[in-house]
Amino acid sequence: MLQLLTTIPALIGFVSACFASEAGVKEVSVAQPGRDLNVTVWYPAVAGGKPTAIGDNRIFKGASAVTEAPPVPGRFPLILLSHGSGGRVQAMSWLATELAKAGFVVAGPNHPGTTSGDSTPADTPKLWQRTADLSAVIDAMTGDSAWSNIIDADKIGVVGFSLGGAAAMEISGARANLEAYASYCDSYRKWDCAWYAGGTGYVNDEPVKVDKVDLRSIDRARFEQSNLDRRIKTAVLADPGLAQAYDDQSLKEIAIPMHFINLGTAETIPLAVIADRLAKLTPKGSYTSVAGATHFSFLPECKEGGAEFLKSVGEIDPICTDEGTRPRGELHAEMIGLVKDALVRDLKAPGQ
């Protein structure tokens, strides 16, 4: 039955009372054949360490964390993060640091081929690569004693935004249909479909000319394969990509809680990511929307002058001037509550 996400103050209070207020952070490398991953890990840390701002750059404000700080004693659920197309996992630090303070170990890779400065239309629909990245992070985190000693391997969740939401969908058991996706792009010439048709990508932080992508030329077997990893026990999906492409039956067979969050209202949420129908099809689906938000509200808060700089380099997306009606910091606070509530309920409820 579809249920609205609700706040759970008692559970949040239980979690918050148990842990220090520091979010530790460390960069690690996870080797895969031909696809090494740079992974950022946030964790509950005791007082001390060196203050840093993760994700801080010319455009975005960073989130406060500490390096070289010991973890809080105990075992904590592991949460995987998957960033959006052309993004970086460090841009999700505003969320990851709060999850770490609440008692989660959070790990996210920068996905090769769809990361800022290293992103091409041809790599974008290869969700099987992203799900393999996430499964490799689980393997590494649970197989390395430096992390396995503080991780509860029976409590693993995933949080994904945009294309990362599509990866989170698939690692949870959803399967995509190639013809449905191609047909959607035949008529919807915006968002991901415009990216495939644009003829431009990014390599080594420079724009490059690339072939336009014919979605029907993609490896159909790989695109439609199951990428289920049964170690995932819950998923939070913020504006998940490929919203028009999932096989209905695969959604009906998903056994874990699936918490869908759309940024905006029914009138403003793009067809590319609208998720109310997806939530209704999943047996343990929940759905909420964040009024006053837009898709870009999930990005970090921008610094003064960030919008002007983006305009000067030819960026046309409203990354800083995101057209939302509420301040991004206020929206982040609401989204943190929604994500944290869902994960606490599924992975950290008292007595579990």
C-alpha positions as CSV (number, residue, x, y, z in Angstrom):
1,M,0.0,0.0,0.0
2,L,1.3,3.5,-0.9
3,Q,2.1,5.4,2.2
4,L,3.3,9.0,2.6
5,L,6.7,9.5,4.1
6,T,6.2,10.8,7.7
7,T,8.5,12.1,10.3
8,I,9.5,9.9,13.1
9,P,10.7,12.2,15.9
10,A,11.1,9.4,18.5
11,L,13.4,7.3,16.3
12,I,15.4,10.3,15.2
13,G,15.8,11.3,18.8
14,F,17.0,7.7,19.6
15,V,19.6,7.9,16.9
16,S,20.8,11.4,17.6
17,A,21.3,10.7,21.3
18,C,23.7,7.8,20.6
19,F,26.4,9.5,18.5
20,A,28.9,12.3,18.5
21,S,28.2,15.4,16.4
22,E,31.2,15.0,14.2
23,A,31.1,13.6,10.6
24,G,34.5,12.0,9.8
25,V,35.5,11.7,6.1
26,K,38.1,9.8,4.2
27,E,38.9,9.3,0.5
28,V,39.5,5.7,-0.6
29,S,40.1,3.9,-3.9
30,V,38.2,0.8,-5.0
31,A,39.8,-1.2,-7.8
32,Q,37.6,-2.6,-10.6
33,P,38.8,-4.1,-13.9
34,G,39.4,-1.0,-16.1
35,R,37.3,1.2,-13.9
36,D,39.0,2.2,-10.6
37,L,36.7,4.2,-8.4
38,N,37.4,7.2,-6.2
39,V,35.1,6.8,-3.2
40,T,34.3,9.2,-0.4
41,V,33.4,7.7,2.9
42,W,31.7,9.6,5.7
43,Y,31.3,8.1,9.2
44,P,30.3,8.9,12.8
45,A,33.5,10.3,14.4
46,V,34.6,11.1,17.9
47,A,35.7,14.6,18.7
48,G,39.0,15.7,17.1
49,G,40.4,15.5,13.7
50,K,41.2,18.2,11.2
51,P,38.3,20.4,10.0
52,T,37.6,20.4,6.3
53,A,34.9,21.4,3.9
54,I,33.9,18.6,1.5
55,G,32.8,19.7,-1.9
56,D,33.9,23.3,-1.5
57,N,34.8,25.0,-4.8
58,R,34.4,28.2,-6.8
59,I,30.6,27.6,-7.2
60,F,29.4,25.5,-4.3
61,K,29.7,25.8,-0.5
62,G,31.3,22.8,1.1
63,A,29.9,20.7,4.0
64,S,31.9,20.6,7.3
65,A,33.5,17.4,8.2
66,V,36.8,16.2,9.9
67,T,39.6,14.1,8.6
68,E,41.9,11.8,10.6
69,A,39.2,11.3,13.3
70,P,38.6,7.9,14.9
71,P,35.2,6.4,14.4
72,V,32.6,6.2,17.1
73,P,32.8,2.7,18.6
74,G,30.1,0.3,17.4
75,R,28.6,-1.1,14.1
76,F,26.5,1.1,11.9
77,P,24.4,0.6,8.8
78,L,26.1,1.3,5.4
79,I,24.5,3.7,3.0
80,L,25.6,3.9,-0.6
81,L,25.3,7.3,-2.5
82,S,25.0,7.6,-6.3
83,H,25.3,11.1,-7.7
84,G,23.5,12.6,-10.7
85,S,24.7,12.7,-14.3
86,G,27.7,15.0,-14.7
87,G,27.9,15.5,-10.9
88,R,30.2,14.4,-8.1
89,V,29.5,12.5,-4.9
90,Q,31.1,15.3,-3.0
91,A,28.2,17.5,-4.0
92,M,26.0,15.3,-1.8
93,S,28.1,16.1,1.3
94,W,25.3,18.3,2.7
95,L,23.3,15.1,3.1
96,A,26.1,12.6,3.7
97,T,27.5,14.6,6.7
98,E,24.1,14.7,8.4
99,L,23.7,10.9,7.9
100,A,27.1,10.2,9.4
101,K,26.2,12.3,12.4
102,A,23.0,10.3,12.8
103,G,25.0,7.0,12.9
104,F,25.4,5.8,9.3
105,V,28.6,5.0,7.4
106,V,28.0,6.6,4.0
107,A,30.1,5.7,0.9
108,G,29.8,7.0,-2.6
109,P,31.9,6.6,-5.8
110,N,32.4,9.1,-8.5
111,H,31.1,7.1,-11.4
112,P,33.5,7.1,-14.4
113,G,32.0,8.4,-17.6
114,T,29.1,10.3,-15.9
115,T,31.1,12.5,-13.4
116,S,31.7,16.2,-13.7
117,G,34.5,16.7,-16.3
118,D,34.3,13.1,-17.4
119,S,30.8,12.6,-18.8
120,T,29.6,11.5,-22.2
121,P,26.2,10.7,-23.7
122,A,27.3,7.2,-24.7
123,D,28.2,6.3,-21.1
124,T,25.0,7.8,-19.5
125,P,22.5,5.0,-20.2
126,K,24.9,2.2,-19.1
127,L,23.3,1.7,-15.7
128,W,24.8,-1.7,-15.4
129,Q,28.2,0.0,-14.9
130,R,26.9,2.2,-12.1
131,T,25.2,-0.7,-10.3
132,A,28.5,-2.6,-10.6
133,D,30.2,0.4,-9.0
134,L,27.9,0.3,-6.1
135,S,28.2,-3.4,-5.6
136,A,32.0,-3.1,-5.7
137,V,31.8,-0.5,-3.0
138,I,29.8,-2.9,-0.8
139,D,32.4,-5.6,-1.4
140,A,35.3,-3.3,-0.5
141,M,33.7,-1.8,2.6
142,T,32.6,-5.2,4.0
143,G,35.8,-6.9,3.0
144,D,38.3,-4.4,4.5
145,S,38.7,-4.8,8.2
146,A,39.3,-1.0,8.5
147,W,35.6,-0.6,7.6
148,S,34.0,-3.9,8.2
149,N,34.6,-3.6,12.0
150,I,32.3,-0.6,12.1
151,I,29.7,-1.7,9.5
152,D,26.6,-3.8,10.1
153,A,26.7,-5.8,6.8
154,D,23.1,-6.9,7.3
155,K,21.9,-3.2,7.2
156,I,22.7,-1.7,3.8
157,G,20.8,1.0,2.0
158,V,21.2,3.2,-1.1
159,V,20.4,6.8,-1.8
160,G,20.4,8.0,-5.4
161,F,19.7,11.3,-7.1
162,S,18.6,11.7,-10.7
163,L,20.8,9.2,-12.8
164,G,22.0,8.0,-9.4
165,G,18.3,7.4,-8.5
166,A,18.1,5.2,-11.6
167,A,21.1,3.2,-10.4
168,A,19.5,2.9,-7.0
169,M,16.3,1.7,-8.7
170,E,18.1,-1.0,-10.6
171,I,20.3,-2.2,-7.8
172,S,17.1,-2.6,-5.8
173,G,15.6,-4.8,-8.5
174,A,14.0,-2.6,-11.1
175,R,14.7,-3.4,-14.7
176,A,14.5,-1.0,-17.6
177,N,13.0,-1.6,-21.1
178,L,15.1,-0.3,-23.9
179,E,12.3,0.3,-26.4
180,A,10.2,2.1,-23.8
181,Y,13.2,4.4,-23.1
182,A,13.9,5.0,-26.8
183,S,10.2,5.7,-27.6
184,Y,10.1,8.2,-24.7
185,C,13.1,10.1,-26.1
186,D,11.5,10.0,-29.6
187,S,8.9,12.5,-28.4
188,Y,10.5,14.1,-25.3
189,R,13.4,16.1,-26.5
190,K,14.4,17.6,-23.1
191,W,16.6,16.5,-20.2
192,D,18.4,13.2,-20.8
193,C,17.0,12.9,-24.3
194,A,18.5,16.3,-25.3
195,W,21.8,15.2,-23.8
196,Y,21.9,12.1,-26.1
197,A,21.1,14.2,-29.1
198,G,23.5,17.1,-28.3
199,G,26.7,15.8,-29.7
200,T,28.9,17.1,-26.9
201,G,30.6,15.4,-23.9
202,Y,33.3,16.2,-21.4
203,V,36.7,14.5,-21.1
204,N,39.5,15.7,-18.9
205,D,37.3,18.7,-17.9
206,E,37.1,19.9,-21.5
207,P,34.1,19.8,-23.9
208,V,34.5,17.4,-26.8
209,K,32.5,16.6,-29.9
210,V,30.9,13.1,-29.7
211,D,28.5,11.2,-31.8
212,K,24.8,11.5,-31.0
213,V,23.4,8.5,-29.2
214,D,20.9,6.2,-30.9
215,L,19.4,4.5,-27.8
216,R,18.2,1.6,-29.9
217,S,21.9,0.8,-30.7
218,I,22.6,0.2,-27.0
219,D,23.4,-3.4,-25.9
220,R,19.8,-4.5,-25.2
221,A,20.7,-7.5,-23.0
222,R,22.8,-5.4,-20.7
223,F,20.3,-2.5,-20.6
224,E,17.5,-4.8,-19.6
225,Q,19.4,-7.2,-17.3
226,S,18.7,-7.5,-13.6
227,N,21.2,-5.6,-11.6
228,L,19.7,-6.6,-8.2
229,D,22.0,-6.8,-5.2
230,R,20.1,-8.5,-2.4
231,R,22.4,-6.9,0.2
232,I,20.4,-3.7,-0.3
233,K,17.6,-3.5,2.3
234,T,16.1,-0.1,1.6
235,A,16.4,2.7,-1.1
236,V,15.7,6.4,-1.2
237,L,15.2,7.8,-4.7
238,A,15.3,11.5,-5.3
239,D,14.0,12.5,-8.8
240,P,15.0,9.1,-10.2
241,G,16.0,9.1,-13.9
242,L,14.6,6.8,-16.5
243,A,11.2,7.2,-14.9
244,Q,9.3,6.3,-18.1
245,A,11.4,3.2,-18.9
246,Y,10.9,0.7,-16.0
247,D,9.3,-2.6,-16.5
248,D,6.1,-2.7,-14.4
249,Q,6.4,-6.3,-13.4
250,S,10.0,-5.7,-12.1
251,L,8.7,-2.9,-9.9
252,K,5.9,-5.1,-8.5
253,E,8.5,-7.7,-7.5
254,I,10.8,-5.4,-5.5
255,A,10.8,-6.7,-1.9
256,I,12.4,-3.8,0.0
257,P,11.1,-0.4,1.0
258,M,11.4,2.2,-1.8
259,H,11.1,5.8,-0.7
260,F,10.5,8.2,-3.7
261,I,11.1,11.9,-3.4
262,N,10.2,14.4,-6.1
263,L,11.5,17.9,-6.1
264,G,8.6,20.3,-6.9
265,T,4.9,19.9,-7.4
266,A,2.8,17.9,-9.8
267,E,2.8,20.9,-12.2
268,T,6.6,21.4,-12.2
269,I,8.1,17.9,-11.9
270,P,9.6,16.9,-15.2
271,L,8.3,13.8,-17.0
272,A,11.9,12.5,-16.9
273,V,11.9,11.9,-13.2
274,I,8.3,12.0,-12.0
275,A,7.9,9.0,-9.6
276,D,4.4,8.9,-8.1
277,R,3.4,6.0,-10.4
278,L,6.6,4.1,-9.6
279,A,5.9,4.3,-5.9
280,K,2.4,2.9,-6.4
281,L,3.8,-0.1,-8.3
282,T,6.3,-1.1,-5.7
283,P,4.8,-3.2,-2.9
284,K,6.6,-1.1,-0.2
285,G,6.7,2.2,-2.0
286,S,6.3,5.6,-0.4
287,Y,6.1,8.9,-2.1
288,T,6.5,12.6,-1.2
289,S,7.2,15.8,-3.0
290,V,9.1,18.8,-1.8
291,A,7.1,22.0,-2.6
292,G,9.1,25.0,-3.7
293,A,12.0,22.9,-5.0
294,T,13.3,22.1,-8.4
295,H,15.6,19.3,-9.7
296,F,18.7,21.5,-9.0
297,S,17.7,22.1,-5.4
298,F,19.4,18.8,-4.6
299,L,22.8,20.4,-5.5
300,P,24.8,22.2,-2.8
301,E,24.1,25.8,-1.9
302,C,25.9,28.2,-4.2
303,K,28.4,30.8,-3.2
304,E,28.0,34.5,-4.0
305,G,29.0,35.0,-7.6
306,G,28.5,31.3,-8.5
307,A,25.6,31.9,-10.9
308,E,27.6,34.7,-12.7
309,F,30.6,32.4,-13.1
310,L,28.5,29.6,-14.5
311,K,26.9,32.1,-17.0
312,S,30.4,33.3,-18.0
313,V,31.5,29.8,-19.0
314,G,28.4,29.1,-21.0
315,E,26.4,27.0,-18.5
316,I,22.7,27.1,-19.4
317,D,21.2,25.0,-16.7
318,P,19.9,26.9,-13.7
319,I,22.4,25.3,-11.3
320,C,22.5,28.2,-8.9
321,T,19.4,30.2,-10.0
322,D,17.3,27.0,-9.8
323,E,13.9,28.8,-10.0
324,G,12.7,27.3,-6.7
325,T,10.6,29.4,-4.5
326,R,12.3,28.6,-1.2
327,P,16.0,29.0,-0.1
328,R,18.1,26.0,-1.0
329,G,19.3,25.7,2.6
330,E,15.7,25.4,3.8
331,L,15.0,22.8,1.2
332,H,18.0,20.8,2.2
333,A,16.9,20.7,5.8
334,E,13.5,19.3,4.7
335,M,15.2,16.7,2.4
336,I,17.7,15.7,5.1
337,G,14.7,15.0,7.4
338,L,12.9,12.9,4.7
339,V,16.0,10.8,3.9
340,K,17.1,10.3,7.5
341,D,13.6,9.4,8.6
342,A,13.3,6.7,6.0
343,L,16.7,5.2,6.7
344,V,16.2,5.3,10.5
345,R,12.9,3.6,10.1
346,D,14.2,0.8,7.9
347,L,17.7,0.3,9.3
348,K,18.0,1.8,12.8
349,A,14.7,1.5,14.6
350,P,15.1,0.7,18.3
351,G,15.3,-3.0,18.9
352,Q,16.4,-3.9,15.4
